[in-house]
């Protein structure tokens, strides 16, 4: 936590921050993007770093950052503002390079825990929402045609309307085992406004411990919930870990093949 000993916003400003728009970051980017498009695939472009919550925890340390949010708001504001400025510098430069080729722009921050947000929704709306809007507005201005993919693990149900409001088009990883993240309810409430990229099989409880038959049932259930009308990109909930039996991975893939890839 390199900013653990920072005491003032000036200390944060004085840190040796990276050059987000440095030219070497973008060498060969357009060639790679064009090759992806020429091969018939959509081009998804990721950001420079995680979001304000995650970077705040890493840079200040978890305890310091939560104390900043609760009792020293100028410190939290200074750090969040700096992270957003770095991100905007990166995206402005990246989209000048490949904005005409990009199909999906990937951003994210981990706002959710297993049963609730990591901070109160009211605090999230005070600190994180306006800055996230600033970031996504800047990205959309440079690539208005691109879909905005936003990753946030955990129980984020309380702020999904806010994410839609600030410009999120795609939600990932759709952690269906977290509180309030039932696949059927999410589709019913937000399916007209969001694409769900993930949620295809629970990787906490089902994929590592269930039988192949149970994995098949899980995949079919999630596809039945998310797929009607389109707006669903099948993916497991986050990364598949090393404790998952190979038979369960095969069962997941076979069940998906049986479900098909249509939109009806």
ZALOVEX-276178 format. One record per residue (C-alpha): residue in one letter; x, y, z. Coordinates in steps of 0.05 Angstrom, whole numbers, plus 5000, padded with zeros to 4 digits. Each point is the difference from the previous one (the first is absolute). Layout:
+----+------+------+------+
| aa |   xx |   yy |   zz |
+----+------+------+------+
|  A |    X |    Y |    Z |
...
+----+------+------+------+
***
This chain:
+----+------+------+------+
| aa |   xx |   yy |   zz |
+----+------+------+------+
|  X | 5000 | 5000 | 5000 |
|  X | 5046 | 5055 | 4976 |
|  X | 4955 | 5056 | 5024 |
|  X | 4987 | 4970 | 5069 |
|  X | 5039 | 5056 | 5034 |
|  X | 4969 | 5057 | 4961 |
|  X | 4968 | 5052 | 5046 |
|  X | 4974 | 5054 | 4953 |
|  X | 4973 | 5007 | 4929 |
|  X | 5066 | 5033 | 4984 |
|  X | 5036 | 4935 | 5018 |
|  X | 4956 | 4963 | 4950 |
|  X | 5015 | 5051 | 4946 |
|  X | 5075 | 4995 | 5013 |
|  X | 5001 | 4925 | 4988 |
|  X | 5039 | 4976 | 4938 |
|  X | 4939 | 4982 | 4959 |
|  X | 5008 | 4962 | 4934 |
|  X | 4993 | 5034 | 4933 |
|  X | 4933 | 4974 | 4978 |
|  X | 5007 | 5024 | 4928 |
|  X | 5073 | 4981 | 4990 |
|  X | 5011 | 4981 | 4927 |
|  X | 5031 | 4930 | 5013 |
|  X | 4933 | 4977 | 5029 |
|  X | 4969 | 5007 | 4932 |
|  X | 5054 | 4973 | 4954 |
|  X | 4969 | 4949 | 4953 |
|  X | 4930 | 5008 | 5029 |
|  X | 4967 | 5020 | 4935 |
|  X | 5032 | 4942 | 4963 |
|  X | 4975 | 4951 | 5052 |
|  X | 4931 | 5030 | 5000 |
|  X | 4996 | 4997 | 4924 |
|  X | 5023 | 4927 | 5000 |
|  X | 4945 | 4982 | 5050 |
|  X | 4947 | 5034 | 4958 |
|  X | 5027 | 4970 | 4935 |
|  X | 4995 | 4930 | 5032 |
|  X | 4925 | 5012 | 5011 |
|  X | 5002 | 5012 | 5075 |
|  X | 4976 | 5061 | 5039 |
|  X | 5055 | 5042 | 5030 |
|  X | 4996 | 5010 | 5075 |
|  X | 5047 | 5052 | 5030 |
|  X | 5017 | 4999 | 5074 |
|  X | 5020 | 5058 | 5045 |
|  X | 5065 | 5018 | 5034 |
|  X | 4983 | 4978 | 5071 |
|  X | 4943 | 4981 | 5046 |
|  X | 4952 | 5053 | 5026 |
|  X | 4997 | 5048 | 5058 |
|  X | 4978 | 4951 | 5054 |
|  X | 5051 | 4947 | 4983 |
|  X | 5058 | 5047 | 4987 |
|  X | 4984 | 5039 | 5063 |
|  X | 5004 | 4936 | 5041 |
|  X | 5066 | 4980 | 4967 |
|  X | 5034 | 5069 | 5002 |
|  X | 4977 | 5022 | 5069 |
|  X | 4989 | 4933 | 5032 |
|  X | 4931 | 4974 | 5016 |
|  X | 4997 | 5030 | 5070 |
|  X | 5025 | 5068 | 4979 |
|  X | 4954 | 5006 | 4940 |
|  X | 4937 | 4982 | 5039 |
|  X | 5020 | 5049 | 5054 |
|  X | 5010 | 5053 | 4946 |
|  X | 4930 | 4987 | 4973 |
|  X | 4970 | 5004 | 5070 |
|  X | 5040 | 5055 | 5033 |
|  X | 5048 | 5035 | 4952 |
|  X | 4961 | 5011 | 4936 |
|  X | 5052 | 5049 | 4970 |
|  X | 5050 | 4942 | 4998 |
|  X | 4951 | 4953 | 4967 |
|  X | 4979 | 5053 | 4951 |
|  X | 5071 | 5017 | 4981 |
|  X | 5017 | 4927 | 4987 |
|  X | 4937 | 4985 | 4961 |
|  X | 5008 | 5064 | 4958 |
|  X | 5072 | 4980 | 4983 |
|  X | 4979 | 4930 | 4978 |
|  X | 4946 | 5028 | 4955 |
|  X | 5048 | 5050 | 4969 |
|  X | 5049 | 4945 | 4984 |
|  X | 4946 | 4958 | 4970 |
|  X | 4974 | 5057 | 4957 |
|  X | 5071 | 5014 | 4975 |
|  X | 5008 | 4927 | 4981 |
|  X | 4933 | 4994 | 4965 |
|  X | 5007 | 5065 | 4962 |
|  X | 5067 | 4976 | 4971 |
|  X | 4977 | 4928 | 4989 |
|  X | 4936 | 5020 | 4964 |
|  X | 5037 | 5049 | 4955 |
|  X | 5039 | 4939 | 4978 |
|  X | 4945 | 4947 | 4992 |
|  X | 4934 | 5034 | 5016 |
|  X | 4972 | 4985 | 4931 |
|  X | 5016 | 4925 | 5009 |
|  X | 4977 | 4987 | 5071 |
|  X | 4935 | 4963 | 5011 |
|  X | 5000 | 4993 | 5076 |
|  X | 5036 | 5043 | 5052 |
|  X | 5016 | 4966 | 5065 |
|  X | 5001 | 5037 | 5067 |
|  X | 4986 | 4977 | 5070 |
|  X | 5006 | 5005 | 5075 |
|  X | 4982 | 4951 | 5055 |
|  X | 4944 | 5034 | 5039 |
|  X | 4966 | 4938 | 5025 |
|  X | 5013 | 4949 | 5055 |
|  X | 4964 | 4934 | 5010 |
|  X | 4938 | 5028 | 5034 |
|  X | 5001 | 5076 | 4988 |
|  X | 5040 | 5057 | 4971 |
|  X | 5068 | 5014 | 5032 |
|  X | 4973 | 5068 | 5020 |
|  X | 4930 | 5027 | 5012 |
|  X | 4962 | 5015 | 4935 |
|  X | 4994 | 5073 | 5023 |
|  X | 5075 | 5006 | 5008 |
|  X | 5011 | 4966 | 4932 |
|  X | 4955 | 5052 | 4968 |
|  X | 5037 | 5057 | 5033 |
|  X | 5071 | 4979 | 4985 |
|  X | 5003 | 4950 | 4943 |
|  X | 4939 | 5012 | 4956 |
|  X | 5015 | 5071 | 4976 |
|  X | 5072 | 4982 | 4984 |
|  X | 4979 | 4937 | 4964 |
|  X | 4951 | 5042 | 4959 |
|  X | 5057 | 5047 | 4983 |
|  X | 5043 | 4942 | 4977 |
|  X | 4946 | 4967 | 4958 |
|  X | 4977 | 5066 | 4970 |
|  X | 5072 | 5012 | 4978 |
|  X | 5006 | 4931 | 4969 |
|  X | 4933 | 5006 | 4964 |
|  X | 5020 | 5067 | 4972 |
|  X | 5060 | 4968 | 4966 |
|  X | 4966 | 4935 | 4979 |
|  X | 4924 | 5010 | 5000 |
|  X | 4988 | 4937 | 4959 |
|  X | 5034 | 4953 | 5049 |
|  X | 4964 | 4960 | 5054 |
|  X | 5024 | 5014 | 5071 |
|  X | 5016 | 4937 | 5039 |
|  X | 5006 | 5009 | 5075 |
|  X | 5027 | 4947 | 5047 |
|  X | 4979 | 5000 | 5073 |
|  X | 4998 | 4937 | 5042 |
|  X | 4952 | 4984 | 5055 |
|  X | 4934 | 5026 | 5024 |
|  X | 4991 | 5063 | 4958 |
|  X | 4924 | 4997 | 4992 |
|  X | 4989 | 5065 | 5038 |
|  X | 5040 | 5041 | 4951 |
|  X | 4983 | 4967 | 4933 |
|  X | 4950 | 5056 | 4984 |
|  X | 5056 | 5050 | 5014 |
|  X | 5049 | 4962 | 4955 |
|  X | 4949 | 5002 | 4944 |
|  X | 4989 | 5074 | 5012 |
|  X | 5074 | 5017 | 4994 |
|  X | 5007 | 4962 | 4934 |
|  X | 5016 | 4927 | 5014 |
|  X | 4975 | 4955 | 4943 |
|  X | 5028 | 4932 | 5023 |
|  X | 5005 | 4972 | 5070 |
|  X | 5052 | 4948 | 5020 |
|  X | 5011 | 4950 | 5033 |
|  X | 4928 | 4996 | 5025 |
|  X | 5015 | 4963 | 5065 |
|  X | 4936 | 4961 | 5005 |
|  X | 5017 | 4969 | 5068 |
|  X | 5005 | 5069 | 5033 |
|  X | 4942 | 5032 | 5037 |
|  X | 4949 | 5032 | 4954 |
|  X | 5032 | 4973 | 4937 |
|  X | 4948 | 4948 | 4979 |
|  X | 5004 | 4990 | 4925 |
|  X | 4926 | 5000 | 4987 |
|  X | 4987 | 5063 | 5040 |
|  X | 5059 | 5036 | 4968 |
|  X | 4975 | 4984 | 4930 |
|  X | 4929 | 5020 | 5017 |
|  X | 5020 | 5067 | 5031 |
|  X | 5059 | 5021 | 4957 |
|  X | 4999 | 4957 | 4937 |
|  X | 4975 | 5057 | 4957 |
|  X | 5058 | 5045 | 5020 |
|  X | 5060 | 4954 | 5012 |
|  X | 5037 | 4944 | 4967 |
|  X | 5021 | 4947 | 5050 |
|  X | 5070 | 4974 | 4985 |
|  X | 5009 | 4944 | 5049 |
|  X | 4955 | 4965 | 5050 |
|  X | 4999 | 4937 | 4958 |
|  X | 5021 | 4954 | 5056 |
|  X | 5016 | 5013 | 5073 |
|  X | 5075 | 4992 | 5012 |
|  X | 4996 | 5004 | 5076 |
|  X | 4955 | 4942 | 5017 |
|  X | 4978 | 4963 | 4937 |
|  X | 5058 | 4993 | 4953 |
|  X | 5052 | 4977 | 5052 |
|  X | 4957 | 4953 | 5042 |
|  X | 4938 | 4978 | 4960 |
|  X | 4993 | 4938 | 4957 |
|  X | 5003 | 5007 | 4924 |
|  X | 4924 | 4990 | 4998 |
|  X | 4991 | 5057 | 5050 |
|  X | 5046 | 5045 | 4959 |
|  X | 4958 | 4985 | 4938 |
|  X | 4936 | 5019 | 5038 |
|  X | 5033 | 5064 | 5024 |
|  X | 5021 | 5021 | 4930 |
|  X | 4931 | 4986 | 4972 |
|  X | 4967 | 5039 | 5055 |
|  X | 5045 | 5061 | 4990 |
|  X | 4992 | 4999 | 4924 |
|  X | 4925 | 4993 | 5008 |
|  X | 5000 | 5061 | 5045 |
|  X | 5049 | 5045 | 4963 |
|  X | 4994 | 4982 | 4926 |
|  X | 4928 | 5016 | 4980 |
|  X | 4998 | 5061 | 4956 |
|  X | 5076 | 5003 | 4994 |
|  X | 5046 | 5042 | 5042 |
|  X | 5040 | 4942 | 5030 |
|  X | 5072 | 4980 | 4989 |
|  X | 5012 | 4933 | 5033 |
|  X | 5058 | 4997 | 5047 |
|  X | 5014 | 4968 | 5067 |
|  X | 4996 | 5046 | 5061 |
|  X | 5071 | 5025 | 5001 |
|  X | 5062 | 4955 | 4992 |
|  X | 4996 | 4925 | 5003 |
|  X | 5046 | 4978 | 5057 |
|  X | 5048 | 4942 | 5004 |
|  X | 4954 | 4959 | 5045 |
|  X | 4947 | 4991 | 4946 |
|  X | 4997 | 4929 | 4973 |
|  X | 5012 | 4993 | 4926 |
|  X | 4935 | 4962 | 4993 |
|  X | 4962 | 5060 | 5025 |
|  X | 5033 | 5046 | 4949 |
|  X | 4982 | 4952 | 4945 |
|  X | 4929 | 4995 | 5027 |
|  X | 4995 | 5076 | 4998 |
|  X | 5023 | 5003 | 4928 |
|  X | 4955 | 4943 | 4978 |
|  X | 4939 | 5030 | 5033 |
|  X | 5013 | 5066 | 4966 |
|  X | 5007 | 4966 | 4933 |
|  X | 4934 | 4966 | 5012 |
|  X | 4967 | 5066 | 5017 |
|  X | 5025 | 5032 | 4935 |
|  X | 5021 | 5072 | 4988 |
|  X | 4937 | 5033 | 4975 |
|  X | 4963 | 5059 | 5029 |
|  X | 4930 | 4971 | 5006 |
+----+------+------+------+
***
